[in-house]
Amino acid sequence: MFLNQSKTIQQLLLATVLGTTLLSGVVQAQVSGQQVADYYRIAQSDGDEGLDELYDAVQKAQQKSPSDATSLFYLGAVETLVGREAFMPWTKLNATENGLARMDKALNALSEQEASELYQGLNKALHLQALAATTFSKVPAFFGYQGRGFQLFQQVLSDPRLKQAPTEAVDWIYVSAIQAALAQKETAQAQHWLAQLQQLSPLSSRLSEAQSLIAQH
């Protein structure tokens, strides 16, 4: 009997160690908050500073956890930026199309539980949809995604859950949406979103950025 108990304890310890190791691997595989910030910075800029390093990091994250929809999403998003910045036409086309396809696949692969998780201060599904809208709005027009990005912003910014999130989790969405609206010559919509941002957070550090965008048009 003692021998059986000893085996049971050993099995439990082994399961605990394996579980901890697997969990550690999942945590390490996740895209970090800094990488999310780097992605947004590069997406909003006209350059590629730090893009190669970010692409390498998200590739490694996705390889460590190939079934993780969030890692797949960021790999696709960053790959789309690689396509945007590529010089050779074939590389630009291939990377952009692959990236957009990965993002679509990842959004469709989110489980109901995963989609409802809190991520970067916001519902994960909303956060990823907002990043998708930002990316779609930044790809060259001939891919036909800029209009889809604008429509996705309309969907995200009309979601009531957005009003329950901290300001710093959503103010960047308004800035990106205003840019997309102006690119689509939807000035009235851009001004409406600016008014919402002013009401949401009159002290937001991004408010002056949004005001400047509209002033330039």
N, C-alpha and C positions, 0 to 999 in steps of 0.2 A: 504493500500500500504506500509506504514511504517513497519507494522507487517511482511509482506512478505519479505521486504528488511532485516529486523532483522533476520528472519529465515535463509535467504540466507547467511548472514554474519556468523551466528553461524555454518552453515553447512560447509562453507569454512574454518573457524577456526578449526573445528573438523577434517576435512580432512587433514589440514596442520599438526595438532598434530599427527594424526595417521600415516601420511606419514613420519614425522620425526622419530617417534618411530620405525616404520618398517625399515627405512633406518639405524637407529642406531643399530638395531638388526643385520642387514646384515653386517655392518662394524665390529661389535664385533665378528661376526661369522667367519670372514676371518682369515686365518692363517697369523700370523705376520711375519715380516722380520726376527726377531730373531729366530722364530721357523723354518723358512726355513734354516737359517744358522746352527741351531742345527741339523736339519735333515741331511744336507750335511756332517757335521763333524762326526756324528755317522755312516753314510753310508760309509765314507772313512776309518773309524777306524776298529779295530778288537775287540772292546769292546762295552759295552752297557751303558756307563755312561750317565745318563740323559734320557735314552730311555723311562723309565716308565713315567716320568713327561711329556715328549713330546707326548707319546701315549695318555695320559689322556687329554692333551690340544687339540689335533686334534680331538679326539672323541667328546669333548664338542663343538668344532667349527662346526663339521658336524651335530651334533644333533640340533644345533640352526638354521642351514640352510641346511636341507636335500636335497634340490634341487640344491645346488651349486656344480658344477662339480669340481671346484678347491679344495674345502674342502674334497670332496669325494676322489679326487686323493691323497691328502696328507694323508688321513686316510689309504688308501690302501698302500701307500709307507711306512709309518711308521709301519703298521701291517706286511709288508713283512720283515722289519728289526727285529720285534719281533719274527717272525718265524725263521729268521737266527740265532738269539741268544738263542732260546729256547733249553732246555736240553732234554725234553721228545720228542721222535720221533713223536707222534701223534700231539702234540702242534706245533712242527716245521712244519709238513706237512700242518696242517689245517690253521695256521696263514699265512703261505707263500702263499698257494693257494688262500685264501680269499683276501689277499692283492693284489696279482697280478691281480685277477679278478676285484677288485674295480678300480685299475689303468686303466685297459683296458676299463672298462665301463665309467669312467670319461673322458678319452681322446675322446671316441666316442660321449660323450654327450655334448662336448663343442660346443656352437653355433658359427656360423661364426663370429659374432660380438665379442663374448667373446674371441675367439681364436686370434683375431687380436689386442686385447688390449695390452697396454704396461704394463709389469709386471716384477718387479725386474730389470728394465732397458732393458728388452728384450721382443720381441713378446711373448705373453703368451703361444701360442701353442708350439713354439720352446723351451721355458723355461721348460715346463712340459715334452716335449719329451726328453730333455736332462736329466732331473731328472729320467725319466723312464728308459732311457738307463743306467744311473748310477746304479739304483736299480737292473735292470735285470742282470747287470754284476756282482753283488755282491751276488746273491742267489746261493745256492749250485748247482753244475753242473748237478745233476740228474734231476733238474726241466726243463732243456733244454732251459733256457732263456739267458744264457751268450752269445751265438752266436747272438741271436736276439738283445741283448744290443749293441754289436759291430756294427751290421748292422744299428741300429738306430743312433749311433754316426756318421757313415758315411753319413747318410741322413742329420742329423742336421748340421754337419760341412761343408757340401757342399752347404748349403742354403745361397744365397747372402745377405740376411737380417742380417746375423751374423756380416758382416763387417761394418754395419752401427751402431752397438750397442757399448756402452762404454766398455772399456777393462775389467773393474771389473765385467761386466755382463756376460762375455763369457770366461774369462781365466780359470775359474774352470772347464768349459766343456772340454777344451783341456786336462787338467790334468787327468780328469776322463776317457776321451777317450784314452789317452796314456796308462793308466793302463789296460783298457779293451783290447786294441790291443796287449799289451805284454802278457796278460793272454791267448790270442788266438794265441800266437806265430807269430803275424803279426808285426815283428820288423820294417820292412821297412815303414809300415803305421804309426807306432808310431813315427819314426824319421821324417816322413813327417809332422805330426801334430806338432811336436816340432819346426820344421823350420817355420811353419805357426805362431805359438805362438811367436817365436822370432821376426818375421817380424811385427806381429800385435802390440806387446808391449815388446820391449827389456828391459823395466824397471819393468815389472810385478813381483810382489812379488811371484807369483806362478811359475815363469820360472825356478828357481833353483830347485824347487820341481820336476818339469817335467824332468829336466836334470838328477837329481839324480835317478829317476825311470829307465831311460834308461841306465844309467851307471851301475846299479845293474844287468842288463841283458847283 
